């Protein structure tokens, strides 16, 4: 949720850091700004989903965390692929966060209760 | 008929719905960008940025879909909580899209807005049932 709010507040700064200069014309920047806001909305929606699951029973929580792990894998691989292709520069802290969430979910799911 | 709208069925429907929409965003990103943004913004650079961002949005949609779909077999009370939060989360998306439509700066896809509206309706029905 915090990340989503950040995407709203500093959308043009994130766009400036993410895309190469040749794409950042006035039109490009406006589209990037609008799309960052859409991304922010989705992040907030996802935050609400996960936050509402904080008090569910252990078995259900484990299933939900498995889903979070799979989902973070998609985000992590996407970010790494873009980094390797060098077409855009996804924010490194974001990729690290996705990697950490992935690691945490694997550790939590693997634990016995 | 309404008895089929259980939290589990809503989780399956919304999960698959988000997942499929995410895949469509990945596959058809250019066409979606052309339909969404006004022509004056769709320069070569604008279109490229829109394409990349639609793919990013597609990844997030797939993520949400995976999270919801993997939670389809959780126990009833937890499923109900999740369904309520899907309703709240979808309302955020719905209000954002409607505001953009009213401001007339961009045209979010109507099919997407209808889908999100349907999800909200389903979550309300499912969470209200005994």
gemmi code that builds the backbone of each chain (N, CA, C; Angstrom):
import gemmi

chains = {
    "A": [
        ("UNK", (0.831, -1.199, 0.000), (0.000, 0.000, 0.000), (0.869, 1.254, 0.000)),
        ("UNK", (1.939, 1.217, 0.825), (2.849, 2.361, 0.889), (3.510, 2.578, -0.471)),
        ("UNK", (3.916, 1.466, -1.094), (4.571, 1.548, -2.406), (3.610, 2.156, -3.434)),
        ("UNK", (2.357, 1.723, -3.391), (1.347, 2.245, -4.299), (1.155, 3.741, -4.123)),
        ("UNK", (1.127, 4.192, -2.866), (0.972, 5.616, -2.580), (2.175, 6.390, -3.118)),
        ("UNK", (3.379, 5.790, -2.959), (4.596, 6.427, -3.485), (4.509, 6.600, -5.003)),
        ("UNK", (3.990, 5.561, -5.686), (3.845, 5.627, -7.141), (2.951, 6.797, -7.532)),
        ("UNK", (1.932, 7.087, -6.697), (1.049, 8.220, -6.965), (1.775, 9.542, -6.777)),
        ("UNK", (2.496, 9.644, -5.639), (3.070, 10.931, -5.243), (4.248, 11.328, -6.138)),
        ("UNK", (5.162, 10.375, -6.389), (6.370, 10.735, -7.150), (6.378, 10.057, -8.523)),
        ("UNK", (5.199, 10.031, -9.172), (5.087, 9.300, -10.445), (6.060, 9.820, -11.513)),
        ("UNK", (6.215, 11.144, -11.624), (7.093, 11.625, -12.699), (8.569, 11.360, -12.384)),
        ("UNK", (8.920, 11.385, -11.073), (10.315, 11.084, -10.718), (10.654, 9.624, -11.041)),
        ("UNK", (9.721, 8.723, -10.713), (9.950, 7.303, -11.005), (10.059, 7.102, -12.518)),
        ("UNK", (9.184, 7.796, -13.265), (9.235, 7.680, -14.733), (10.585, 8.159, -15.266)),
        ("UNK", (11.078, 9.268, -14.713), (12.387, 9.798, -15.138), (13.515, 8.815, -14.884)),
        ("UNK", (13.419, 8.105, -13.743), (14.481, 7.149, -13.398), (14.371, 5.857, -14.204)),
        ("UNK", (13.140, 5.505, -14.608), (12.914, 4.191, -15.212), (13.224, 4.156, -16.708)),
        ("UNK", (12.790, 5.202, -17.437), (12.890, 5.143, -18.894), (14.116, 5.887, -19.414)),
        ("UNK", (14.668, 5.413, -20.546), (15.814, 6.118, -21.122), (15.401, 7.510, -21.618)),
        ("UNK", (16.360, 8.437, -21.641), (16.045, 9.846, -21.947), (15.361, 10.046, -23.290)),
        ("UNK", (15.736, 9.201, -24.271), (15.175, 9.412, -25.607), (13.656, 9.176, -25.663)),
        ("UNK", (13.144, 8.437, -24.700), (11.688, 8.198, -24.670), (10.944, 9.280, -23.888)),
        ("UNK", (11.716, 10.067, -23.105), (11.052, 10.994, -22.182), (10.743, 12.346, -22.822)),
        ("UNK", (9.964, 12.305, -23.891), (9.441, 13.548, -24.461), (8.264, 13.980, -23.587)),
        ("UNK", (7.657, 15.134, -23.936), (6.531, 15.615, -23.131), (5.399, 14.572, -23.119)),
        ("UNK", (5.144, 14.013, -24.323), (4.046, 13.041, -24.436), (4.383, 11.754, -23.688)),
        ("UNK", (5.635, 11.301, -23.867), (6.084, 10.075, -23.210), (5.975, 10.189, -21.701)),
        ("UNK", (6.406, 11.353, -21.189), (6.392, 11.566, -19.743), (4.958, 11.585, -19.206)),
        ("UNK", (4.049, 12.195, -19.974), (2.642, 12.270, -19.540), (2.026, 10.863, -19.469)),
        ("UNK", (2.316, 10.056, -20.519), (1.792, 8.687, -20.527), (2.391, 7.899, -19.362)),
        ("UNK", (3.711, 8.051, -19.153), (4.368, 7.326, -18.053), (3.742, 7.711, -16.717)),
        ("UNK", (3.476, 9.008, -16.545), (2.891, 9.496, -15.298), (1.507, 8.868, -15.063)),
        ("UNK", (0.670, 8.874, -16.113), (-0.678, 8.301, -15.996), (-0.619, 6.807, -15.680)),
        ("UNK", (0.332, 6.112, -16.356), (0.424, 4.665, -16.146), (1.006, 4.337, -14.770)),
        ("UNK", (1.929, 5.196, -14.283), (2.465, 4.963, -12.925), (1.342, 5.083, -11.916)),
        ("UNK", (0.413, 6.016, -12.169), (-0.716, 6.166, -11.248), (-1.583, 4.907, -11.264)),
        ("UNK", (-1.770, 4.331, -12.487), (-2.555, 3.087, -12.589), (-1.845, 1.960, -11.833)),
        ("UNK", (-0.515, 1.885, -12.013), (0.271, 0.875, -11.284), (0.106, 1.068, -9.780)),
        ("UNK", (0.141, 2.341, -9.357), (-0.027, 2.679, -7.943), (-1.361, 2.191, -7.423)),
        ("UNK", (-2.440, 2.392, -8.228), (-3.769, 1.941, -7.815), (-3.781, 0.430, -7.610)),
        ("UNK", (-3.140, -0.298, -8.542), (-3.099, -1.759, -8.423), (-2.302, -2.183, -7.191)),
        ("UNK", (-1.203, -1.493, -6.922), (-0.400, -1.838, -5.742), (-1.206, -1.607, -4.465)),
        ("UNK", (-1.965, -0.495, -4.445), (-2.802, -0.217, -3.267), (-3.863, -1.319, -3.119)),
        ("UNK", (-4.488, -1.694, -4.259), (-5.518, -2.754, -4.216), (-4.914, -4.058, -3.688)),
        ("UNK", (-3.698, -4.375, -4.156), (-3.046, -5.609, -3.721), (-2.692, -5.527, -2.231)),
        ("UNK", (-2.255, -4.352, -1.793), (-1.948, -4.137, -0.376), (-3.176, -4.385, 0.490)),
        ("UNK", (-4.334, -3.853, 0.037), (-5.586, -4.047, 0.784), (-5.907, -5.540, 0.896)),
        ("UNK", (-5.741, -6.255, -0.241), (-6.001, -7.710, -0.259), (-5.173, -8.428, 0.805)),
        ("UNK", (-3.860, -8.168, 0.769), (-2.965, -8.905, 1.667), (-3.156, -8.493, 3.124)),
        ("UNK", (-3.376, -7.177, 3.342), (-3.527, -6.683, 4.713), (-4.769, -7.285, 5.372)),
        ("UNK", (-5.822, -7.489, 4.551), (-7.064, -8.026, 5.122), (-6.912, -9.495, 5.513)),
        ("UNK", (-5.850, -10.139, 5.027), (-5.652, -11.557, 5.343), (-4.790, -11.774, 6.584)),
        ("UNK", (-4.429, -10.687, 7.272), (-3.442, -10.815, 8.355), (-3.922, -11.685, 9.515)),
        ("UNK", (-5.251, -11.769, 9.727), (-5.748, -12.516, 10.890), (-6.378, -13.863, 10.550)),
        ("UNK", (-6.134, -14.367, 9.331), (-6.758, -15.648, 8.985), (-6.007, -16.789, 9.683)),
        ("UNK", (-6.607, -17.981, 9.683), (-5.959, -19.108, 10.376), (-4.674, -19.517, 9.650)),
        ("UNK", (-3.825, -20.270, 10.355), (-2.470, -20.565, 9.853), (-2.470, -21.288, 8.512)),
        ("UNK", (-3.385, -22.264, 8.362), (-3.409, -23.057, 7.136), (-3.760, -22.170, 5.928)),
        ("UNK", (-4.762, -21.312, 6.133), (-5.175, -20.413, 5.055), (-4.062, -19.414, 4.734)),
        ("UNK", (-3.411, -18.915, 5.813), (-2.336, -17.936, 5.624), (-1.210, -18.547, 4.794)),
        ("UNK", (-0.923, -19.829, 5.054), (0.148, -20.497, 4.318), (-0.199, -20.575, 2.823)),
        ("UNK", (-1.486, -20.880, 2.536), (-1.911, -20.932, 1.133), (-1.780, -19.553, 0.478)),
        ("UNK", (-2.217, -18.534, 1.215), (-2.141, -17.175, 0.663), (-0.689, -16.781, 0.415)),
        ("UNK", (0.202, -17.158, 1.347), (1.616, -16.799, 1.200), (2.245, -17.543, 0.021)),
        ("UNK", (1.784, -18.786, -0.211), (2.261, -19.512, -1.398), (1.926, -18.696, -2.652)),
        ("UNK", (0.695, -18.166, -2.685), (0.287, -17.329, -3.819), (1.144, -16.092, -3.941)),
        ("UNK", (1.443, -15.462, -2.799), (2.287, -14.256, -2.814), (3.672, -14.606, -3.367)),
        ("UNK", (4.180, -15.783, -2.968), (5.486, -16.234, -3.463), (5.492, -16.393, -4.974)),
        ("UNK", (4.478, -17.088, -5.508), (4.371, -17.270, -6.969), (4.282, -15.904, -7.653)),
        ("UNK", (3.423, -15.034, -7.078), (3.196, -13.729, -7.683), (4.484, -12.901, -7.693)),
        ("UNK", (5.230, -12.939, -6.583), (6.479, -12.174, -6.523), (7.500, -12.715, -7.517)),
        ("UNK", (7.439, -14.043, -7.767), (8.356, -14.625, -8.748), (8.122, -13.985, -10.121)),
        ("UNK", (6.811, -13.830, -10.484), (6.488, -13.207, -11.774), (7.076, -11.805, -11.846)),
        ("UNK", (6.911, -11.041, -10.760), (7.407, -9.656, -10.735), (8.931, -9.616, -10.793)),
        ("UNK", (9.551, -10.502, -10.006), (11.009, -10.557, -9.909), (11.633, -10.909, -11.265)),
        ("UNK", (11.099, -11.967, -11.901), (11.641, -12.390, -13.198), (11.451, -11.285, -14.234)),
        ("UNK", (10.257, -10.651, -14.234), (9.990, -9.546, -15.166), (11.004, -8.421, -14.992)),
        ("UNK", (11.251, -8.050, -13.737), (12.207, -6.965, -13.442), (13.610, -7.316, -13.908)),
        ("UNK", (14.045, -8.549, -13.605), (15.391, -8.986, -13.985), (15.532, -9.020, -15.512)),
        ("UNK", (14.490, -9.520, -16.198), (14.537, -9.574, -17.665), (14.719, -8.185, -18.267)),
        ("UNK", (13.973, -7.206, -17.723), (14.103, -5.834, -18.222), (15.501, -5.279, -17.955)),
        ("UNK", (16.043, -5.622, -16.779), (17.402, -5.169, -16.440), (18.423, -5.751, -17.421)),
        ("UNK", (18.248, -7.047, -17.740), (19.204, -7.718, -18.634), (19.103, -7.180, -20.061)),
        ("UNK", (17.839, -6.925, -20.490), (17.645, -6.386, -21.840), (18.140, -4.949, -21.933)),
        ("UNK", (18.162, -4.284, -20.783), (18.635, -2.905, -20.685), (17.767, -1.922, -21.479)),
        ("UNK", (16.474, -2.264, -21.704), (15.601, -1.322, -22.407), (15.004, -0.301, -21.440)),
        ("UNK", (14.601, -0.757, -20.256), (14.178, 0.169, -19.200), (14.928, -0.185, -17.922)),
        ("UNK", (14.891, 0.729, -16.960), (15.600, 0.478, -15.696), (14.602, 0.409, -14.554)),
        ("UNK", (14.029, -0.772, -14.326), (13.090, -0.876, -13.201), (13.833, -0.541, -11.908)),
        ("UNK", (13.142, 0.164, -10.963), (13.827, 0.572, -9.733), (14.433, -0.628, -8.984)),
        ("UNK", (15.748, -0.545, -8.726), (16.459, -1.649, -8.045), (15.833, -1.961, -6.671)),
        ("UNK", (15.471, -0.920, -5.848), (14.854, -1.254, -4.556), (13.584, -2.094, -4.735)),
        ("UNK", (12.833, -1.846, -5.822), (11.614, -2.611, -6.097), (11.942, -4.063, -6.384)),
        ("UNK", (13.011, -4.291, -7.184), (13.398, -5.674, -7.510), (13.884, -6.387, -6.251)),
        ("UNK", (14.669, -5.647, -5.429), (15.154, -6.246, -4.174), (13.961, -6.593, -3.279)),
        ("UNK", (12.970, -5.672, -3.218), (11.779, -5.925, -2.383), (11.059, -7.172, -2.868)),
        ("UNK", (10.883, -7.312, -4.199), (10.200, -8.505, -4.741), (10.994, -9.763, -4.400)),
        ("UNK", (12.334, -9.687, -4.512), (13.197, -10.830, -4.175), (13.070, -11.210, -2.707)),
        ("UNK", (13.038, -10.178, -1.845), (12.927, -10.432, -0.398), (11.588, -11.078, -0.050)),
        ("UNK", (10.516, -10.556, -0.676), (9.183, -11.123, -0.419), (9.151, -12.583, -0.867)),
        ("UNK", (9.775, -12.838, -2.004), (9.860, -14.208, -2.523), (10.587, -15.118, -1.531)),
        ("UNK", (11.740, -14.638, -1.049), (12.541, -15.405, -0.099), (11.759, -15.666, 1.188)),
        ("UNK", (11.128, -14.591, 1.713), (10.355, -14.720, 2.953), (9.218, -15.718, 2.799)),
        ("UNK", (8.535, -15.648, 1.636), (7.396, -16.562, 1.454), (7.870, -18.009, 1.371)),
        ("UNK", (9.023, -18.237, 0.718), (9.564, -19.608, 0.644), (9.908, -20.102, 2.050)),
        ("UNK", (10.568, -19.236, 2.848), (10.963, -19.624, 4.210), (9.731, -19.941, 5.055)),
        ("UNK", (8.717, -19.055, 4.983), (7.522, -19.238, 5.814), (6.752, -20.496, 5.410)),
        ("UNK", (6.612, -20.705, 4.088), (5.849, -21.878, 3.622), (6.581, -23.178, 3.983)),
        ("UNK", (7.919, -23.129, 3.994), (8.706, -24.343, 4.265), (8.716, -24.710, 5.748)),
        ("UNK", (8.378, -23.729, 6.616), (8.420, -24.009, 8.060), (7.276, -24.915, 8.506)),
        ("UNK", (7.538, -25.696, 9.550), (6.479, -26.543, 10.091), (5.849, -25.859, 11.289)),
        ("UNK", (4.525, -25.989, 11.424), (3.842, -25.398, 12.581), (3.245, -26.494, 13.457)),
    ],
    "B": [
        ("UNK", (-30.348, -19.110, -7.781), (-29.164, -18.837, -8.609), (-28.048, -18.181, -7.786)),
        ("UNK", (-28.485, -17.311, -6.852), (-27.491, -16.572, -6.065), (-26.680, -17.478, -5.144)),
        ("UNK", (-27.227, -18.685, -4.849), (-26.514, -19.571, -3.913), (-25.184, -20.075, -4.497)),
        ("UNK", (-25.050, -19.983, -5.833), (-23.779, -20.385, -6.460), (-22.684, -19.338, -6.265)),
        ("UNK", (-23.112, -18.135, -5.875), (-22.110, -17.069, -5.685), (-21.542, -17.191, -4.272)),
        ("UNK", (-20.741, -18.224, -4.070), (-20.106, -18.437, -2.769), (-18.743, -17.750, -2.774)),
        ("UNK", (-18.169, -17.498, -1.581), (-16.832, -16.890, -1.559), (-15.820, -17.676, -2.408)),
        ("UNK", (-15.878, -19.033, -2.348), (-14.917, -19.830, -3.120), (-15.082, -19.593, -4.617)),
        ("UNK", (-16.348, -19.612, -5.100), (-16.578, -19.391, -6.528), (-16.160, -17.987, -6.959)),
        ("UNK", (-16.381, -17.010, -6.061), (-15.973, -15.629, -6.389), (-14.445, -15.540, -6.465)),
        ("UNK", (-13.768, -16.269, -5.556), (-12.291, -16.256, -5.592), (-11.788, -16.857, -6.907)),
        ("UNK", (-12.419, -17.951, -7.339), (-12.010, -18.585, -8.603), (-12.273, -17.631, -9.779)),
        ("UNK", (-13.490, -17.046, -9.804), (-13.862, -16.166, -10.916), (-12.963, -14.931, -10.984)),
        ("UNK", (-12.807, -14.249, -9.849), (-12.008, -13.016, -9.868), (-10.528, -13.336, -10.122)),
        ("UNK", (-10.054, -14.432, -9.526), (-8.650, -14.816, -9.741), (-8.366, -15.052, -11.210)),
        ("UNK", (-9.225, -15.881, -11.844), (-9.028, -16.165, -13.275), (-9.233, -14.896, -14.114)),
        ("UNK", (-10.206, -14.076, -13.696), (-10.481, -12.833, -14.430), (-9.263, -11.919, -14.451)),
        ("UNK", (-8.652, -11.705, -13.277), (-7.457, -10.853, -13.212), (-6.298, -11.471, -13.997)),
        ("UNK", (-6.166, -12.802, -13.861), (-5.075, -13.522, -14.535), (-5.188, -13.358, -16.062)),
        ("UNK", (-6.393, -13.592, -16.587), (-6.618, -13.491, -18.032), (-6.408, -12.058, -18.520)),
        ("UNK", (-6.944, -11.086, -17.744), (-6.775, -9.685, -18.132), (-5.288, -9.329, -18.189)),
        ("UNK", (-4.531, -9.838, -17.208), (-3.082, -9.583, -17.188), (-2.405, -10.127, -18.433)),
        ("UNK", (-2.807, -11.346, -18.834), (-2.218, -11.952, -20.036), (-2.584, -11.112, -21.273)),
        ("UNK", (-3.840, -10.640, -21.331), (-4.255, -9.800, -22.463), (-3.428, -8.506, -22.484)),
        ("UNK", (-3.182, -7.923, -21.312), (-2.353, -6.703, -21.234), (-0.953, -6.970, -21.778)),
        ("UNK", (-0.432, -8.185, -21.520), (0.917, -8.513, -22.004), (0.916, -8.708, -23.525)),
        ("UNK", (-0.133, -9.417, -24.023), (-0.154, -9.780, -25.441), (-0.529, -8.592, -26.319)),
        ("UNK", (-1.564, -7.840, -25.889), (-2.155, -6.826, -26.762), (-1.822, -5.412, -26.279)),
        ("UNK", (-0.612, -5.218, -25.742), (-0.292, -3.942, -25.079), (-0.383, -2.731, -26.017)),
        ("UNK", (0.039, -2.890, -27.282), (0.039, -1.736, -28.199), (-1.389, -1.298, -28.510)),
        ("UNK", (-2.257, -2.267, -28.847), (-3.640, -1.924, -29.170), (-4.332, -1.267, -27.979)),
        ("UNK", (-4.079, -1.801, -26.786), (-4.683, -1.228, -25.584), (-4.223, 0.204, -25.373)),
        ("UNK", (-2.929, 0.438, -25.604), (-2.389, 1.796, -25.447), (-3.045, 2.739, -26.444)),
        ("UNK", (-3.221, 2.271, -27.690), (-3.837, 3.111, -28.720), (-5.279, 3.457, -28.366)),
        ("UNK", (-5.984, 2.487, -27.763), (-7.388, 2.731, -27.407), (-7.508, 3.634, -26.178)),
        ("UNK", (-6.504, 3.576, -25.310), (-6.626, 4.266, -24.016), (-6.242, 5.749, -24.089)),
        ("UNK", (-5.140, 6.049, -24.778), (-4.616, 7.419, -24.714), (-5.049, 8.262, -25.919)),
        ("UNK", (-5.207, 9.584, -25.722), (-5.572, 10.450, -26.851), (-4.451, 10.488, -27.890)),
        ("UNK", (-4.836, 10.734, -29.151), (-3.870, 10.645, -30.251), (-2.657, 11.557, -30.073)),
        ("UNK", (-2.875, 12.754, -29.470), (-1.751, 13.704, -29.376), (-0.626, 13.200, -28.476)),
        ("UNK", (-0.947, 12.247, -27.599), (0.111, 11.686, -26.739), (0.819, 10.498, -27.397)),
        ("UNK", (0.182, 9.948, -28.453), (0.716, 8.704, -29.024), (1.787, 8.952, -30.087)),
        ("UNK", (2.837, 9.633, -29.681), (4.018, 9.735, -30.542), (4.745, 8.394, -30.447)),
        ("UNK", (5.833, 8.259, -31.202), (6.584, 6.997, -31.155), (7.067, 6.700, -29.727)),
        ("UNK", (7.566, 7.776, -29.062), (8.096, 7.593, -27.696), (6.965, 7.287, -26.719)),
        ("UNK", (5.860, 8.042, -26.869), (4.706, 7.845, -25.992), (4.177, 6.431, -26.093)),
        ("UNK", (4.079, 5.942, -27.339), (3.552, 4.596, -27.566), (4.463, 3.536, -26.943)),
        ("UNK", (5.785, 3.745, -27.057), (6.743, 2.777, -26.508), (6.619, 2.722, -24.979)),
        ("UNK", (6.530, 3.927, -24.366), (6.394, 3.959, -22.902), (5.077, 3.301, -22.493)),
        ("UNK", (3.980, 3.618, -23.232), (2.679, 3.023, -22.906), (2.755, 1.508, -22.997)),
        ("UNK", (3.424, 1.008, -24.047), (3.551, -0.435, -24.255), (4.276, -1.085, -23.064)),
        ("UNK", (5.398, -0.472, -22.664), (6.168, -1.030, -21.545), (5.366, -0.998, -20.248)),
        ("UNK", (4.646, 0.126, -20.043), (3.881, 0.245, -18.805), (2.675, -0.692, -18.778)),
        ("UNK", (2.056, -0.911, -19.974), (0.937, -1.868, -20.025), (1.443, -3.250, -19.639)),
        ("UNK", (2.669, -3.574, -20.065), (3.235, -4.877, -19.692), (3.449, -4.963, -18.182)),
        ("UNK", (3.917, -3.840, -17.593), (4.096, -3.790, -16.134), (2.772, -3.985, -15.425)),
        ("UNK", (1.754, -3.298, -15.934), (0.418, -3.408, -15.353), (-0.099, -4.840, -15.498)),
        ("UNK", (0.189, -5.444, -16.669), (-0.206, -6.834, -16.916), (0.420, -7.758, -15.891)),
        ("UNK", (1.713, -7.541, -15.582), (2.391, -8.384, -14.582), (1.692, -8.258, -13.227)),
        ("UNK", (1.335, -7.010, -12.855), (0.654, -6.813, -11.567), (-0.709, -7.508, -11.544)),
        ("UNK", (-1.427, -7.428, -12.683), (-2.728, -8.104, -12.759), (-2.566, -9.611, -12.607)),
        ("UNK", (-1.529, -10.156, -13.253), (-1.263, -11.589, -13.132), (-0.949, -11.933, -11.668)),
        ("UNK", (-0.152, -11.059, -11.010), (0.170, -11.272, -9.591), (-1.090, -11.344, -8.736)),
        ("UNK", (-1.971, -10.342, -8.924), (-3.213, -10.318, -8.135), (-4.018, -11.595, -8.413)),
        ("UNK", (-4.087, -11.981, -9.703), (-4.818, -13.190, -10.090), (-4.259, -14.426, -9.401)),
        ("UNK", (-2.923, -14.554, -9.389), (-2.292, -15.731, -8.757), (-2.612, -15.768, -7.256)),
        ("UNK", (-2.480, -14.600, -6.596), (-2.728, -14.556, -5.146), (-4.165, -14.984, -4.840)),
        ("UNK", (-5.120, -14.419, -5.604), (-6.528, -14.748, -5.336), (-6.819, -16.213, -5.671)),
        ("UNK", (-6.296, -16.678, -6.810), (-6.606, -18.048, -7.249), (-6.008, -19.088, -6.299)),
        ("UNK", (-4.798, -18.847, -5.802), (-4.203, -19.843, -4.893), (-4.920, -19.862, -3.537)),
        ("UNK", (-5.664, -18.791, -3.258), (-6.379, -18.750, -1.970), (-7.787, -19.322, -2.078)),
        ("UNK", (-8.123, -19.977, -3.199), (-9.509, -20.421, -3.423), (-9.969, -21.503, -2.434)),
        ("UNK", (-9.035, -22.257, -1.856), (-9.440, -23.350, -0.959), (-9.249, -23.045, 0.524)),
        ("UNK", (-9.098, -21.775, 0.858), (-8.940, -21.443, 2.280), (-10.294, -21.585, 2.975)),
        ("UNK", (-10.276, -21.661, 4.318), (-11.551, -21.929, 5.025), (-12.521, -20.761, 4.874)),
        ("UNK", (-13.803, -21.061, 5.093), (-14.893, -20.158, 4.695), (-14.757, -18.734, 5.245)),
        ("UNK", (-14.462, -18.648, 6.539), (-14.427, -17.311, 7.146), (-13.289, -16.468, 6.556)),
        ("UNK", (-12.133, -17.145, 6.316), (-11.003, -16.443, 5.710), (-11.347, -16.025, 4.277)),
        ("UNK", (-12.045, -16.939, 3.553), (-12.427, -16.641, 2.178), (-13.349, -15.433, 2.137)),
        ("UNK", (-14.264, -15.371, 3.117), (-15.192, -14.243, 3.168), (-14.427, -12.919, 3.378)),
        ("UNK", (-13.422, -12.977, 4.285), (-12.607, -11.777, 4.538), (-11.895, -11.337, 3.258)),
        ("UNK", (-11.339, -12.339, 2.561), (-10.608, -12.033, 1.318), (-11.552, -11.447, 0.268)),
        ("UNK", (-12.753, -12.026, 0.181), (-13.736, -11.542, -0.798), (-14.099, -10.080, -0.493)),
        ("UNK", (-14.273, -9.768, 0.794), (-14.588, -8.378, 1.169), (-13.455, -7.451, 0.727)),
        ("UNK", (-12.207, -7.907, 0.961), (-11.079, -7.030, 0.591), (-10.947, -6.914, -0.928)),
        ("UNK", (-11.324, -7.982, -1.670), (-11.322, -7.868, -3.137), (-12.342, -6.805, -3.550)),
        ("UNK", (-13.482, -6.807, -2.867), (-14.500, -5.793, -3.146), (-13.964, -4.388, -2.901)),
        ("UNK", (-13.269, -4.211, -1.765), (-12.729, -2.880, -1.444), (-11.650, -2.496, -2.456)),
        ("UNK", (-10.732, -3.457, -2.734), (-9.658, -3.196, -3.696), (-10.204, -2.865, -5.079)),
        ("UNK", (-11.226, -3.627, -5.505), (-11.815, -3.380, -6.821), (-12.517, -2.029, -6.855)),
        ("UNK", (-13.091, -1.621, -5.707), (-13.750, -0.310, -5.671), (-12.748, 0.807, -5.928)),
        ("UNK", (-11.525, 0.650, -5.374), (-10.471, 1.657, -5.614), (-10.202, 1.760, -7.118)),
        ("UNK", (-10.062, 0.584, -7.776), (-9.815, 0.558, -9.226), (-10.988, 1.172, -9.987)),
        ("UNK", (-12.216, 0.792, -9.567), (-13.429, 1.234, -10.253), (-13.551, 2.755, -10.173)),
        ("UNK", (-13.368, 3.302, -8.972), (-13.501, 4.753, -8.794), (-12.433, 5.480, -9.621)),
        ("UNK", (-11.193, 4.949, -9.596), (-10.107, 5.560, -10.381), (-10.444, 5.604, -11.862)),
        ("UNK", (-10.967, 4.479, -12.384), (-11.295, 4.406, -13.811), (-12.442, 5.349, -14.170)),
        ("UNK", (-13.470, 5.373, -13.323), (-14.631, 6.242, -13.587), (-14.194, 7.716, -13.570)),
        ("UNK", (-13.309, 8.064, -12.631), (-12.826, 9.453, -12.564), (-12.099, 9.840, -13.847)),
        ("UNK", (-11.276, 8.905, -14.367), (-10.575, 9.183, -15.630), (-11.568, 9.333, -16.780)),
        ("UNK", (-12.618, 8.512, -16.765), (-13.636, 8.613, -17.818), (-14.325, 9.971, -17.761)),
        ("UNK", (-14.645, 10.424, -16.549), (-15.351, 11.692, -16.386), (-14.461, 12.874, -16.746)),
        ("UNK", (-13.185, 12.779, -16.353), (-12.239, 13.865, -16.684), (-11.948, 13.908, -18.179)),
        ("UNK", (-12.165, 12.753, -18.845), (-11.990, 12.653, -20.293), (-10.539, 12.887, -20.754)),
        ("UNK", (-9.573, 12.668, -19.858), (-8.173, 12.818, -20.280), (-7.670, 11.538, -20.952)),
        ("UNK", (-8.051, 10.392, -20.391), (-7.766, 9.111, -21.052), (-9.040, 8.267, -21.035)),
        ("UNK", (-9.055, 7.218, -21.862), (-10.242, 6.357, -21.938), (-9.915, 4.949, -21.476)),
        ("UNK", (-10.032, 4.690, -20.170), (-9.771, 3.318, -19.708), (-10.756, 2.375, -20.406)),
        ("UNK", (-10.327, 1.137, -20.766), (-11.207, 0.228, -21.499), (-12.519, -0.040, -20.757)),
        ("UNK", (-13.644, 0.183, -21.468), (-14.970, 0.014, -20.862), (-15.161, -1.430, -20.390)),
        ("UNK", (-14.631, -2.392, -21.193), (-14.802, -3.801, -20.812), (-14.146, -4.064, -19.444)),
        ("UNK", (-13.001, -3.422, -19.206), (-12.305, -3.569, -17.929), (-13.128, -2.997, -16.790)),
        ("UNK", (-13.747, -1.823, -17.043), (-14.557, -1.185, -15.990), (-15.781, -2.054, -15.673)),
        ("UNK", (-16.401, -2.610, -16.739), (-17.569, -3.478, -16.527), (-17.153, -4.712, -15.714)),
        ("UNK", (-15.958, -5.273, -16.065), (-15.478, -6.459, -15.363), (-15.269, -6.158, -13.870)),
        ("UNK", (-14.613, -5.029, -13.591), (-14.362, -4.671, -12.187), (-15.690, -4.437, -11.455)),
        ("UNK", (-16.636, -3.777, -12.140), (-17.961, -3.546, -11.548), (-18.643, -4.870, -11.215)),
        ("UNK", (-18.528, -5.835, -12.143), (-19.124, -7.159, -11.902), (-18.466, -7.822, -10.695)),
        ("UNK", (-17.144, -7.698, -10.602), (-16.430, -8.290, -9.450), (-16.942, -7.694, -8.135)),
        ("UNK", (-17.145, -6.368, -8.142), (-17.627, -5.717, -6.910), (-18.989, -6.289, -6.526)),
        ("UNK", (-19.872, -6.402, -7.538), (-21.221, -6.936, -7.310), (-21.136, -8.358, -6.741)),
        ("UNK", (-20.280, -9.194, -7.364), (-20.135, -10.582, -6.913), (-19.635, -10.643, -5.472)),
        ("UNK", (-18.670, -9.780, -5.148), (-18.113, -9.817, -3.785), (-19.157, -9.378, -2.764)),
        ("UNK", (-19.979, -8.381, -3.144), (-21.026, -7.926, -2.223), (-22.013, -9.068, -1.966)),
        ("UNK", (-22.437, -9.740, -3.060), (-23.408, -10.837, -2.911), (-22.805, -11.976, -2.079)),
        ("UNK", (-21.564, -12.368, -2.429), (-20.937, -13.504, -1.736), (-20.707, -13.217, -0.263)),
        ("UNK", (-20.296, -11.998, 0.060), (-19.999, -11.717, 1.467), (-21.276, -11.507, 2.281)),
        ("UNK", (-22.397, -11.207, 1.598), (-23.653, -10.991, 2.318), (-24.371, -12.306, 2.612)),
        ("UNK", (-23.978, -13.384, 1.908), (-24.671, -14.664, 2.096), (-24.284, -15.358, 3.396)),
        ("UNK", (-25.251, -16.131, 3.941), (-24.965, -16.884, 5.178), (-24.174, -18.147, 4.875)),
    ],
}
model = gemmi.Model(1)
for chain_id, residues in chains.items():
    chain = gemmi.Chain(chain_id)
    for i, (resn, *xyz) in enumerate(residues, 1):
        res = gemmi.Residue()
        res.name, res.seqid = resn, gemmi.SeqId(i, " ")
        for name, pos in zip(("N", "CA", "C"), xyz):
            atom = gemmi.Atom()
            atom.name, atom.element = name, gemmi.Element(name[0])
            atom.pos, atom.b_iso = gemmi.Position(*pos), 0.0
            res.add_atom(atom)
        chain.add_residue(res)
    model.add_chain(chain)
structure = gemmi.Structure()
structure.add_model(model)
structure.setup_entities()
